[in-house]
Amino acid sequence: KAGVTQTPRYLIKTRGQQVTLSCSPISGHRSVSWYQQTPGQGLQFLFEYFSETQRNKGNFPGRFSGRQFSNSRSEMNVSTLELGDSALYLCASSSRDRNYNEQFFGPGTRLTVL
Amino acid sequence: SQKIEQNSEALNIQEGKTATLTCNYTNYSPAYLQWYRQDPGRGPVFLLLIRENEKEKRKERLKVTFDTTLKQSLFHITASQPADSATYLCALDDGSARQLTFGSGTQLTVLP
């Protein structure tokens, strides 16, 4: 099976702009999670979607949002970008045929906010 | 609030030795504990999972222990190789299959 893919891989934006990141999960995986990774805070959970519904949300401001489509592909959006939003954004998918949450990560999108 | 600590930010060991990484947690009762490996510029890769009722799990040169009384997991790499150099992350899973909580990671360097 193909792995988790994320586009774009690199992105440079300026403060105040908005950005949309895309994630295609492993075929058959219906759960998609998003994480933000920074050197200072590590990997922090943003939100998780399953069958187009957001089931869980981390402690991030409302500028961070996401959605999932019927084919399980997911997008996350960050509006009114701030310098502190510069980070590696990771998407992970998992299968729901197990009761634990082994996650398969994509390569990430490196966002730089200038 | 939940807190996860991994023993040190960086760990250097000599090739062939056993690397031992520590993951401690507080204010949490995970159903599972997972270990991931992350190489620079790449997403984490799942290595091992251990359940709350398991004491030890092995996979090739990797061994994980889980002590729910001490709220601690130990991750061992035996006969370490330079290719094992990476950042290792522990993650707690409450069993809801909805969210993992990650530690900050330990950067392991295996010196030839």
Contacts between the chains, C-beta under 8 A, distances in Angstrom:
chain1	res1	chain2	res2	distance
A	4	B	43	7.5
A	31	B	97	7.0
A	31	B	98	7.9
A	33	B	99	7.2
A	33	B	100	7.5
A	35	B	102	7.7
A	42	B	102	6.1
A	42	B	103	7.2
A	42	B	104	4.2
A	42	B	105	6.5
A	43	B	44	7.5
A	43	B	89	6.8
A	43	B	102	4.0
A	43	B	105	7.9
A	44	B	102	7.9
A	45	B	99	5.4
A	45	B	100	7.0
A	45	B	101	6.9
A	45	B	102	8.0
A	48	B	98	5.2
A	48	B	99	6.0
A	50	B	98	7.8
A	55	B	98	5.2
A	56	B	96	7.9
A	56	B	98	4.3
A	56	B	99	5.0
A	58	B	99	7.6
A	90	B	43	5.2
A	90	B	44	7.5
A	92	B	43	7.4
A	94	B	97	7.1
A	96	B	97	6.6
A	98	B	97	7.7
A	99	B	95	6.5
A	99	B	97	6.4
A	100	B	31	7.2
A	100	B	32	4.8
A	100	B	34	7.9
A	100	B	49	6.1
A	100	B	51	7.8
A	100	B	93	5.8
A	100	B	95	6.8
A	100	B	97	6.8
A	101	B	32	7.5
A	101	B	34	7.9
A	101	B	93	5.0
A	101	B	96	7.9
A	101	B	97	4.6
A	101	B	98	7.2
A	101	B	99	7.6
A	101	B	100	5.9
A	102	B	34	6.8
A	102	B	46	5.2
A	102	B	49	6.1
A	103	B	44	7.9
A	103	B	46	6.7
A	103	B	100	6.3
A	104	B	46	7.0
A	105	B	36	8.0
A	105	B	43	3.1
A	105	B	44	5.1
A	105	B	45	7.1
A	106	B	43	5.4
A	107	B	41	7.8
A	107	B	42	5.8
A	107	B	43	5.5
A	108	B	41	7.8
A	108	B	42	7.4
A	108	B	43	5.4
A	110	B	41	8.0
